[in-house]
Amino acid sequence: NAGVTQTPKFQVLKTGQSMTLQCAQDMNHEYMSWYRQDPGMGLRLIHYSVGAGITDQGEVPNGYNVSRSTTEDFPLRLLSAAPSQTSVYFCASSLEVDTEAFFGQGTRLTVV
Amino acid sequence: GENVEQHPSTLSVQEGDSAVIKCTYSDSASNYFPWYKQELGKGPQLIIDIRSNVGEKKDQRIAVTLNKTAKHFSLHITETQPEDSAVYFCAASSSNTGKLIFGQGTTLQVKP
């Protein structure tokens, strides 16, 4: 099993560009989520999904969109990148919200 | 909204000493409290978790305590070793809200 796979690992964007961060899991987990990690601020929840076709907002959803068309995939879209979105992004999956979460290796995004 | 506060932000101990990290949460409906360890360049990994119907849980050198009345929980690491050096995160989730919220993280340094 590959677990949770995130692509790309590194990305540099110009302000105003859009892009999609990919996340895929092969554990048949229902619950998936996206976090951003910034120094001193821990992991902040962006969006989450309790199953295919269902998504909801987390703590910091502005500027990001998600969709969940399949159980395996949970892409995160940046609509118009801003320097404030420079961060490390982690995708996670678990059977349910109150079970062990498995994290991907992260995507380091820089917006210039 | 839900909030998890974690202290201290940095902790330095001598090898063999104990380390304690404390967290408080705001949502009284929270019922699952995991702790994650993050090594440099990697995603967080679960080290121990506790549910709201249990007051304490141990796994070798690691223990977690939960006080639901006071809404706080703590991580205790005994006989620390240099390989314990990492960033530690507490988190809290509620099946009512469907969210897993993290604290700000503690950077633990164990000096040989």
Interface residues (C-beta under 8 A of the other chain):
Chain A: V4 S33 Y35 G40 M41 G42 L43 R44 L45 Y48 V50 D56 G58 E59 F90 A92 E96 V97 D98 T99 E100 A101 F103 G104 Q105 G106
Chain B: G1 Q6 S9 N31 Y32 P34 Y36 K42 G43 P44 Q45 L46 D49 R51 F89 A91 S93 S94 S95 G98 K99 L100 I101 F102 G103 Q104 G105
